[in-house]
């Protein structure tokens, strides 16, 4: 089916912050066939025309998430990362069932869609169940099958072999992609990290891991090897290929140069890093070096939300505060980090921008709100979206041309029933 969406304006999702007023977007076979001004649009022909009064923006891309942790939202409040993991999260996660993960991921996926997030990079247990969950909601996911040495888990070698096997036979529709998710250098032995990297490069898979999240996580490795975590990963042939490193808060100039040399992408998680007092990443320095950076929420137990639009505003605020400059991150760059920049960071050029040839993942944002006034220039719409916009103003969402949110409600699953089921399961796991 062919569709023509018309809107007050389109925010393209590029780094320049391009805003196209009085816009038309044509959708055919799940892809954007044409995008531009109404004055330049080709004839609509037999396309269904849908007139939208607000903005059309790209589906947001969440570059780092552990979304099934909605089961643990708000738990372990006030603890630093190491204690939060060992005393609260990991003991409760040991009681998880596969059904728990699928229900939680379904609920989390619906929550993200309601906020305009159409794609997320997930690193969590039961990756096949995560795939089933996004299949139910109609979202997309890049699923980095986890490798972590926790009680009750198979040996790491078996986890790695199972993760590679999952990637075989995945439909080529862009809805689900499997990658490898070794947790971090301080939890996974270096030989296993090297083997995971080799397999990721061999199969063209995303290798996703945590790096330099806290000031002390690499202390033991530094004492043993005399190298920072980034230098250690480089020395052990872990870098190269599609590598996405989450957090990257505690990086010196040498570490950032290594990331540039090996084209390591960064998943920047400002809300989680602030809540856990992990620090503020050197975002401006990363961008100035040409690093690929995307925004991530991290898990909803450490954020405590999955609202990527809120993290857009926080990323801009923290970058400006860190650099003591109102020019440290523009509104256009902040939004790009959740759209085109994030798609680039995860190696998915088919996502993240309203551009002909990309997948038709589109979000309609209501601008009939005082937060979007006054508008003297079309660029003001982007600025207001970053600084004044909230996810509740998302009205409609399409993934691959299929509508999955209509009039502010997810249309593919029963969000109320999911909320009730998450509450019951969360109570059991905390007991």
ZABA-626006 format. One record per residue (C-alpha): x, y, z. Coordinates in steps of 0.05 Angstrom, whole numbers, m for minus. Layout:
<atoms>
       X       Y       Z
       X       Y       Z
...
</atoms>
This chain:
<atoms>
       X       Y       Z
       0       0       0
      24      70     m17
      14     126      33
      26     200      32
      36     234      99
      31     310     101
      55     350     161
      68     420     186
     142     404     180
     191     346     177
     253     344     221
     301     303     179
     346     278     235
     412     298     204
     469     333     240
     452     400     209
     383     399     239
     346     406     172
     273     425     180
     227     420     119
     163     462     127
      97     443      94
     124     373      83
     104     310      46
     131     240      59
     112     184      12
     116     112      38
     116      50      m5
     133     m22      14
     157      m1      83
     207      49      56
     207     124      47
     197     135     m28
     200     211     m27
     207     267      24
     206     342      14
     161     403       9
      89     399     m15
     106     447     m71
     158     399     m99
     120     334     m86
     104     287    m144
      31     271    m158
      m1     230    m102
     m34     182    m151
     m72     128    m115
     m36     137     m49
     m76     142      15
     m65     213      40
     m59     223     116
     m58     295     139
     m20     306     204
     m23     374     239
      43     368     275
     115     347     262
     140     284     228
     207     261     256
     248     197     247
     236     139     294
     284     149     352
     341      98     359
     359      78     430
     432      56     425
     438      21     493
     384     m11     533
     368     m69     580
     294     m57     571
     267    m119     608
     294     m87     671
     227     m52     677
     217    m109     727
     268     m74     772
     250      m2     760
     271      42     819
     303     m14     859
     371      m4     891
     360      71     895
     421     109     919
     473      54     909
     535      63     866
     540      18     805
     582     m38     834
     538     m47     895
     475     m36     855
     494     m94     809
     520    m143     861
     472    m130     918
     407    m116     882
     406    m131     807
     444    m195     798
     411    m233     856
     342    m214     830
     360    m229     758
     381    m299     780
     307    m313     793
     284    m291     724
     246    m339     679
     243    m336     603
     170    m315     609
     190    m258     655
     237    m231     603
     188    m235     546
     131    m202     584
     178    m147     610
     208    m134     541
     138    m131     510
     117     m79     561
     182     m40     553
     177     m41     478
     107     m13     481
     132      41     529
     187      60     480
     141      61     420
      94     107     459
     153     154     467
     174     151     394
     230     100     401
     224      51     343
     291      16     349
     331      m5     410
     397     m40     421
     383     m92     474
     433    m129     517
     396    m178     562
     381    m250     578
     337    m294     533
     351    m259     467
     301    m302     429
     246    m281     477
     266    m208     466
     258    m219     392
     189    m249     403
     170    m188     444
     188    m137     392
     154    m180     341
      90    m172     381
      95     m97     388
     120     m83     318
     184     m49     339
     256     m62     317
     314     m87     359
     388    m101     352
     396    m156     404
     466    m164     432
     462    m233     462
     495    m227     530
     558    m260     556
     564    m252     631
     591    m302     683
     533    m304     732
     511    m363     775
     463    m409     738
     487    m385     670
     520    m433     621
     596    m428     612
     617    m366     573
     640    m409     514
     570    m438     509
     538    m370     514
     581    m345     457
     566    m406     412
     492    m399     425
     494    m325     408
     526    m337     341
     477    m392     325
     418    m345     338
     440    m300     281
     430    m355     230
     366    m352     190
     341    m284     215
     293    m253     164
     324    m197     124
     269    m147     140
     309    m104     188
     262    m118     247
     310    m161     288
     385    m166     283
     429    m206     331
     496    m184     356
     545    m205     410
     542    m173     479
     602    m191     524
     587    m151     586
     654    m117     599
     729    m127     605
     724    m132     680
     673    m189     678
     691    m229     615
     762    m258     607
     803    m226     553
     811    m290     511
     735    m295     507
     729    m222     489
     779    m233     433
     741    m294     407
     675    m256     409
     707    m199     369
     734    m248     318
     665    m280     308
     631    m212     305
     678    m190     249
     671    m257     213
     595    m252     212
     587    m177     206
     553    m174     274
     551    m116     323
     598    m126     383
     568     m88     442
     601     m81     510
     606     m34     569
     670       7     575
     697      59     623
     631      69     657
     660      83     726
     726     111     751
     747      46     786
     721     m11     742
     788     m18     706
     833     m12     767
     848     m86     773
     861     m92     699
     907     m32     701
     946     m61     760
     954    m128     724
     968    m105     653
     990     m32     660
     939     m11     608
     873      26     609
     812     m14     588
     810      16     517
     884       3     508
     876     m68     534
     819     m81     486
     862     m56     429
     922     m98     450
     879    m161     452
     848    m150     383
     778    m136     409
     770     m72     369
     755     m67     295
     691     m83     258
     624     m60     285
     641     m44     358
     593      m4     401
     618      14     471
     568      37     522
     581      96     570
     655     112     558
     653     163     614
     725     157     641
     767     165     578
     832     205     571
     858     233     506
     896     170     490
     833     127     499
     793     173     455
     847     169     401
     843      94     403
     768      97     394
     779     143     334
     834      98     305
     790      36     309
     725      72     293
     692      49     358
     623      78     365
     596     103     432
     528      94     465
     522     156     509
     475     146     568
     471     213     605
     412     198     651
     439     132     676
     508     160     686
     480     218     725
     433     176     768
     489     127     788
     538     185     796
     585     152     746
     605     218     714
     594     259     652
     624     234     587
     668     278     543
     615     284     490
     641     346     455
     711     317     452
     683     253     421
     644     290     368
     703     335     352
     746     273     340
     694     246     292
     671     189     336
     603     159     320
     558     171     380
     486     152     394
     442     165     454
     419     108     499
     374     104     559
     410      45     591
     363       0     631
     299      27     663
     326       6     731
     383      56     725
     350     113     688
     292      99     711
     257     110     645
     259      93     572
     243     164     549
     298     179     498
     269     247     482
     282     267     555
     353     242     548
     362     286     486
     349     347     529
     393     321     586
     451     305     538
     450     377     513
     445     405     584
     502     363     612
     548     376     553
     538     451     561
     548     447     636
     611     405     629
     642     452     578
     613     514     611
     590     536     542
     521     544     512
     553     524     446
     578     457     470
     521     418     438
     469     448     393
     396     428     394
     405     399     324
     464     356     347
     427     333     408
     367     308     367
     414     278     315
     445     236     370
     378     201     379
     363     194     305
     413     196     247
     474     196     293
     449     136     332
     433      97     269
     504     110     245
     532      89     312
     498      21     309
     515      11     236
     443      17     209
     443      67     152
     371      45     136
     345      80     198
     346     147     234
     329     198     181
     269     219     140
     303     207      73
     284     169      10
     307      97      13
     308      91      88
     257      50     126
     192      86     140
     199      91     216
     163     156     230
     137     193     290
      82     246     291
      91     298     346
      33     342     366
      53     416     362
     m14     443     386
      18     460     452
      46     524     483
     113     489     485
     116     500     410
     102     574     409
     125     623     386
     153     599     319
     188     653     279
     229     605     237
     220     531     219
     285     516     258
     248     537     321
     206     474     316
     269     432     326
     293     476     383
     226     472     418
     224     396     409
     292     390     444
     282     440     500
     206     441     510
     180     377     479
     161     316     519
     144     245     498
      71     253     516
      65     296     453
      79     235     409
      13     220     376
      26     169     322
      83     122     304
      97      79     243
     150      24     237
     164       4     166
     101      40     145
      57       1     194
      22      43     246
      37      18     317
      16      79     357
     m49     116     341
     m75     177     378
     m24     167     434
     m39      93     447
       0      31     426
     m45      m7     379
      m9     m74     375
     m11     m99     448
     m53     m88     510
     m11     m39     551
     m57     m42     611
     m53    m117     617
      22    m115     608
      29     m64     664
     m10    m108     711
      31    m169     694
      97    m132     703
      74    m111     772
      60    m183     793
     125    m210     766
     166    m153     796
     136    m167     864
     156    m240     860
     227    m224     839
     236    m174     895
     208    m221     948
</atoms>
